Structures are given as structure tokens and as C-alpha cells.
Amino acid sequence: MNRKIALLMFAIGVGAASAPALAASCQGLCAAAYRSCISWGGDPATCEAEREECFAQC
């Protein structure tokens, strides 16, 4: 029984440790999409609004 609890605690720790990395990669994708939008001649206000929406979904 103690082994099951230890494995559960380990899994929770791994999940908690990986959450910031997932958030950072999501925000990185949002920033890349913003830069792409700007480089393709998009309206800066529209590109920024799309970036903010993307950040909110991360």
C-alpha cells in the first residue's frame, strides 16, 4: 500500500513540475504566431488581439 501511495505522489510531482514547461511552450507558440502575423503584413492591433487570445487559452 505504501508503494502505491509513493507512486501516486511521484506522479503528482512530475505533473506539477512539467506544468510550467507546457505553459512556456504554449506562450512561445503564441509569440511565434504574433511575429508571423506581423511579418506577413498583418494589422498590429489585430495581431496583438490574436496573441492575447492565444495567451488566454494557454
ABEGO torsion letter per residue (X at the ends): XAAAAAAAAAAAAAAAAAAAAAAAAAAAAAAAAAAAAAAAGBBAAAAAAAAAAAAAAX
